[in-house]
């Protein structure tokens, strides 16, 4: 039984096949890395928006000023991927819901951030030096980001 093409052809195939396998593995690896980068970017953006919105909403939650909360939510909704903003009190009851909340859970990524009361500025006291009181949690903000742009980038 004799192989066609001779030894030269066989050596060429022995050199080309591993190179093709390495090329395929590198392409898969780089594509996977780009998917992860896009996903991380969206998650970082969502977490950042939720934290910033939580910091800005302290006064509105403390005072029960829904027009202040609505103003912050409308500013957040101007972002390209932001679909909904939700403010909750410490018990979990909804204070304000703005935006399109009819999306299914698989179409919207939700990011949560606690709203904390900042301590009032006061003169340092000799008895309290070195002790830091835990901040009071007065609510929560939930920001919903659409997955549409993420999925489009992955395609």
N, C-alpha and C positions, 0 to 999 in steps of 0.2 A: 504494500500500500504506500504509494508515493504522494506527498502533499504537493499541490500545485503552486507554482510561483517561485520555488526555490528558497534557499536560505535567506537571500537578500530581502525578499518580500516578507518572510516571517519576522525578520528582525525589525523591519519597518513597522509592522503591526504591533510588535512588542514595545516599540517606542511610542506609538501614537495612542494606543488604548489607555495607558496610565495617564497620559497628558489630557485626554478627553475626560477621563473620570475626575481628575483634579479640577479641570475647568468647570464641570458640572457642580462639584462640591463647593467651589468658590462662589459661583453664581448663586447657589441656594443660600450659602452663608451670608453673602452681602445683601441679598433680597430680604432675608429674615432680619438682619440688623436694621435695615431701613424701616421695616414694619415696626420694630421695637422702638426706634427713634421717633417715629410719627406718633405712636401710642404714648410714649413718655412725654412728648411735647404737649399733647392734649391734656394729659393728666396734670402736668405741672401748671398749665394755664388755668385749668379748672380749680385746682387747689389755691392758686394765687388769687383768682377772682373771689373765691369764697372767703378767704382770710381778709382781703381788703374790704369787701362788703360788710363783713362782720365787724370790723373795726369802725367803719363809718356809721353803722347802724346802732351804736350803743345809745345815743341820745333818743332816737326814735323809739326804741324798745322800752327804755326806762320811762319815758314820758307817755307812751301809748300814742304817739303822734304818727298816725298811719300815712299822712300826707308826706312826711319826711321820709318814711320808709319807701313809699311809692316813688318818690323822686330818685332815691338811690337805686331802686329796682329798675326804673326806666333807663337810667344811665347805664346800668349793667346790661340791659337788653339791647343796647346799641351795638354790642359786640357781635361779630358775624356768626358765632356758633351758639350764643346764649339763647336758650329757648324759654326758660322759666326761672323765676326767683321766688323763694318761699321763706317767710320769716315765722319762727315759732317761739313761743314763750317757754319758760323752764319746764312746764308740765307737758310740753309737746303739742299744745293747742296751736292752731294756725292763727297767726296775727294778720298776715297779708300774703296773698298769692297773686303774682303778676306773671303774665305770659301764657304761652300755650302749654298747659299741663296735660293735654290729651294724648301725648305721645306714649307709646308703649315703653316699658323698661329697657328693652333691647335696643331702642333707637336713641335713648338719651342716657348720658353718663351723669350721675348725680354726685355732687361734691358737698360735703357738710363741713361747717366751721362753727365753733362755739362763739357766742357773743358774751363778752365778759365786761363787768363793771370795773372801770379804772379807778384806783384809789385816789382820793382827793389829796392834793398837795398840802402838807402841813409841816410844821417845824419838827426837826428831829427831836425825839424824846430820849432821855437817857435810859429809860426802862425798856424801850422797844428797839434800841440799836441792835442790829444784827439779826433781828427776827423779821421775816417777811410773811405777811398774811397771804393766804391763797386767795386769788381773785374770785369774786362771786360770778357764777355763770347765770346770766339773765335771759338767755335765749339761744337760738340757733338759726343759722341761715343755710339754705340749701340752694345751690345753683345747678341748673340742668343744662348740660352742653350737648348739642346734637352730634351724633357720630357720623353724619353724612359726609362731612369733609374728610374725616379720617378714612372712611371707607373708600372715598374717591381717590385719595392719595395712595391707598394700598392697591387699588386697581391699576 
